[in-house]
Amino acid sequence: MKRTFLAASILFTAAAWPLAAVADDDAARARSLTPAALAQVLAGYEAYQSGDAAGAIAAWQPVANVAPHNVQFQLGDLVARGMGTPADPALAMAILGEPAEHGHQGAQFLMGVLTESIAPADFAAAGDWYRQAATRGMVQAQNNLGVLYANDLIAPGEDGLGAKHWLGLAAAQGFADAQFNLGSLYERGALIEADPPRALAWFILAARQGHGGALTLADALQAILTPAQLSQVNTLLDSGTLVPVSR
């Protein structure tokens, strides 16, 4: 199925994810490790920090079932991206399942990405994983959940409200891909009422962050809007009224 909107959030390095939610649990899990397992975990960290993905995988995989959740996430992320080993989505999901179930936002997000990307894709399950991370504030997950709604993949009849809500949350936090996607939603006017000035305002905000697609669409849309509509765009940008829509 062709995706209408840009699902920009795919896979990122483990260092990009917020870890506070799992810190206390990870400390307890680390204290319960045997000396041998702890040595494996520390060896994996050393390899990981030095850029030796294969070494990190070799150290972590034997203790994956008992390792702290962030270690499980980092291991799953490497396996999913094919860093130091051939990419293996099924193995990555098996590793990521436990940290995801225990609230690790990065693991939940990657579970969504992998669930959506493997064949046959299960968009409803992917949406459930994204929603768990999105409700905890992860903008990448909010964007991807909004994209699933926008492309009529998970909730017929609620697509417009869902897309507007989740893309709006991420866009208002400055996430450029969500700003672009939300602008596309307002420009297209298929799921929600078309609003060209609001679409252009979001495109401009994304373009200011270097989003190439938004810059192209902003230029095209700006060329066809009336002076009154362009004035409305400036009002939106200056007033700070581009905020998420509650459901």
C-alpha positions as CSV (number, residue, x, y, z in Angstrom):
1,M,0.0,0.0,0.0
2,K,1.4,3.4,-1.0
3,R,2.0,5.7,1.9
4,T,0.6,9.2,1.3
5,F,2.5,10.8,4.1
6,L,6.1,10.8,5.1
7,A,6.7,8.2,7.9
8,A,10.0,9.9,8.8
9,S,10.8,8.3,12.1
10,I,12.5,4.9,11.3
11,L,15.5,3.7,13.4
12,F,17.8,5.8,15.5
13,T,20.8,5.1,17.7
14,A,20.0,4.1,21.2
15,A,21.6,7.2,22.6
16,A,18.8,9.2,21.1
17,W,16.1,7.7,23.3
18,P,14.9,9.0,26.7
19,L,16.0,6.6,29.4
20,A,14.6,8.0,32.6
21,A,11.5,5.8,32.6
22,V,13.6,2.6,32.8
23,A,16.5,3.8,34.9
24,D,15.2,2.6,38.3
25,D,14.1,-0.8,36.9
26,D,17.5,-1.2,35.1
27,A,19.4,-0.4,38.3
28,A,17.5,-3.2,40.1
29,R,18.1,-5.6,37.2
30,A,21.8,-4.8,37.2
31,R,22.1,-5.5,40.9
32,S,20.6,-8.9,40.4
33,L,23.1,-10.0,37.7
34,T,25.7,-12.7,38.5
35,P,29.3,-11.4,38.4
36,A,29.8,-13.2,35.1
37,A,26.6,-11.7,33.5
38,L,27.6,-8.3,34.8
39,A,31.0,-8.6,33.2
40,Q,29.3,-9.5,29.9
41,V,27.1,-6.4,30.1
42,L,30.0,-4.1,30.9
43,A,32.1,-5.6,28.1
44,G,29.2,-5.0,25.7
45,Y,29.0,-1.4,26.9
46,E,32.7,-0.9,26.3
47,A,32.4,-2.3,22.8
48,Y,29.3,-0.3,22.1
49,Q,30.9,3.0,23.2
50,S,33.9,2.3,21.0
51,G,31.8,1.7,17.9
52,D,32.3,-2.0,17.9
53,A,28.8,-3.2,17.2
54,A,29.8,-6.8,16.5
55,G,31.6,-6.9,19.8
56,A,28.7,-5.4,21.7
57,I,26.3,-8.0,20.2
58,A,28.7,-10.9,21.0
59,A,28.9,-9.7,24.6
60,W,25.2,-8.9,25.1
61,Q,23.5,-11.7,23.3
62,P,24.3,-14.5,25.8
63,V,22.8,-12.4,28.7
64,A,20.0,-10.8,26.7
65,N,17.3,-12.4,28.8
66,V,18.6,-11.0,32.1
67,A,20.2,-7.8,31.0
68,P,18.9,-4.4,32.0
69,H,16.1,-3.2,29.7
70,N,18.2,-0.5,28.1
71,V,20.8,-3.1,27.2
72,Q,18.1,-5.2,25.6
73,F,17.0,-2.2,23.7
74,Q,20.4,-1.3,22.5
75,L,21.0,-4.9,21.4
76,G,17.6,-5.0,19.6
77,D,18.4,-1.7,17.9
78,L,21.7,-3.0,16.6
79,V,20.1,-6.2,15.3
80,A,17.2,-4.3,13.7
81,R,19.6,-2.0,11.9
82,G,22.0,-4.7,10.8
83,M,24.9,-3.1,12.7
84,G,27.6,-5.7,13.3
85,T,25.3,-8.5,12.2
86,P,22.9,-9.1,9.3
87,A,19.6,-7.3,9.9
88,D,17.1,-9.7,11.5
89,P,13.8,-8.0,12.3
90,A,12.3,-11.1,13.9
91,L,15.2,-11.5,16.3
92,A,15.2,-7.8,17.0
93,M,11.5,-8.0,17.9
94,A,12.1,-11.0,20.2
95,I,14.8,-9.0,22.0
96,L,12.8,-5.7,22.2
97,G,9.6,-7.3,23.4
98,E,10.5,-7.3,27.1
99,P,11.8,-3.7,27.4
100,A,8.8,-2.6,25.4
101,E,6.4,-4.3,27.7
102,H,8.1,-2.7,30.6
103,G,7.7,0.8,29.3
104,H,10.9,1.5,27.4
105,Q,9.8,4.2,24.9
106,G,12.6,3.5,22.4
107,A,11.7,-0.2,22.4
108,Q,8.0,0.5,22.0
109,F,8.8,2.7,19.1
110,L,11.0,0.2,17.3
111,M,8.5,-2.5,17.9
112,G,6.0,-0.3,16.0
113,V,8.5,0.3,13.2
114,L,9.3,-3.4,12.8
115,T,5.7,-4.5,13.1
116,E,4.8,-2.1,10.4
117,S,7.7,-3.0,8.1
118,I,7.7,-6.8,8.1
119,A,5.4,-8.8,5.8
120,P,2.6,-9.1,6.3
121,A,2.4,-5.7,8.0
122,D,0.1,-5.5,11.0
123,F,-0.7,-1.8,11.1
124,A,-3.1,-2.1,14.1
125,A,-0.4,-3.7,16.2
126,A,2.1,-1.2,15.1
127,G,-0.3,1.5,16.1
128,D,-0.7,0.0,19.5
129,W,3.1,0.1,20.0
130,Y,3.4,3.7,18.7
131,R,0.5,4.8,21.0
132,Q,2.3,3.5,24.1
133,A,5.4,5.5,23.3
134,A,3.3,8.5,22.0
135,T,1.3,8.8,25.2
136,R,4.6,9.1,27.0
137,G,5.5,12.0,24.9
138,M,7.8,10.6,22.2
139,V,7.5,12.8,19.2
140,Q,8.7,10.2,16.7
141,A,6.0,7.8,17.9
142,Q,3.4,10.6,17.8
143,N,4.4,11.3,14.2
144,N,4.2,7.7,13.1
145,L,0.9,7.1,14.8
146,G,-0.5,10.2,13.1
147,V,0.8,8.9,9.7
148,L,-1.0,5.6,10.3
149,Y,-4.2,7.5,10.9
150,A,-3.6,9.8,7.9
151,N,-3.2,6.9,5.6
152,D,-6.4,5.2,6.6
153,L,-4.6,2.2,8.1
154,I,-5.9,1.7,11.6
155,A,-9.2,3.4,12.4
156,P,-11.8,3.9,9.6
157,G,-14.1,6.8,10.6
158,E,-11.6,8.3,13.1
159,D,-8.7,8.8,10.7
160,G,-9.0,12.6,10.5
161,L,-9.3,13.2,14.2
162,G,-6.5,10.7,15.0
163,A,-4.1,12.1,12.4
164,K,-4.8,15.7,13.4
165,H,-4.3,15.0,17.1
166,W,-1.1,13.0,17.0
167,L,0.6,14.9,14.3
168,G,-0.4,18.1,16.1
169,L,1.2,17.0,19.3
170,A,4.5,16.2,17.6
171,A,4.4,19.3,15.4
172,A,3.7,21.7,18.3
173,Q,6.9,20.3,19.9
174,G,8.9,21.3,16.9
175,F,9.2,17.9,15.2
176,A,9.8,18.9,11.5
177,D,8.5,15.7,9.9
178,A,5.2,16.0,11.9
179,Q,5.0,19.7,10.9
180,F,5.3,18.6,7.2
181,N,2.8,15.8,7.6
182,L,0.3,18.1,9.4
183,G,0.7,20.7,6.7
184,S,0.0,18.0,4.1
185,L,-3.1,17.0,6.0
186,Y,-4.4,20.5,5.9
187,E,-3.4,21.0,2.3
188,R,-5.0,17.8,1.0
189,G,-8.3,18.3,2.9
190,A,-9.4,14.6,2.5
191,L,-9.7,13.6,6.2
192,I,-10.1,17.1,7.6
193,E,-11.3,20.4,6.2
194,A,-8.7,21.9,3.9
195,D,-7.0,25.0,5.3
196,P,-4.4,26.3,2.9
197,P,-3.1,29.1,5.2
198,R,-2.6,26.7,8.1
199,A,-1.0,24.2,5.8
200,L,1.5,26.8,4.6
201,A,2.2,27.9,8.1
202,W,3.2,24.4,9.1
203,F,5.3,23.9,5.9
204,I,7.1,27.1,6.7
205,L,7.9,26.0,10.2
206,A,9.2,22.6,8.9
207,A,11.2,24.4,6.1
208,R,12.9,26.6,8.7
209,Q,14.4,23.4,10.2
210,G,15.7,22.3,6.8
211,H,12.9,20.0,5.7
212,G,13.3,19.9,1.9
213,G,9.9,18.6,1.1
214,A,8.3,21.3,3.2
215,L,10.3,24.0,1.5
216,T,9.1,22.7,-1.9
217,L,5.5,22.6,-1.0
218,A,5.7,26.0,0.9
219,D,7.0,27.6,-2.3
220,A,4.3,26.0,-4.4
221,L,1.5,26.9,-2.0
222,Q,2.7,30.4,-1.4
223,A,2.5,31.1,-5.1
224,I,-1.2,30.4,-5.3
225,L,-2.6,31.9,-2.1
226,T,-4.4,35.2,-2.1
227,P,-3.0,38.2,-0.3
228,A,-5.6,37.8,2.4
229,Q,-4.6,34.1,2.9
230,L,-0.9,35.1,3.1
231,S,-1.8,37.6,5.7
232,Q,-3.6,34.9,7.7
233,V,-0.4,32.8,7.4
234,N,1.6,35.6,9.0
235,T,-1.0,36.0,11.7
236,L,-0.8,32.2,12.5
237,L,3.0,32.3,12.7
238,D,3.2,35.4,14.8
239,S,0.3,34.6,17.2
240,G,1.5,31.2,18.4
241,T,-1.9,29.7,17.8
242,L,-0.5,26.6,16.0
243,V,-1.2,24.2,18.9
244,P,-2.3,20.6,19.2
245,V,-6.0,19.8,18.9
246,S,-7.4,17.9,21.9
247,R,-9.7,14.9,21.3
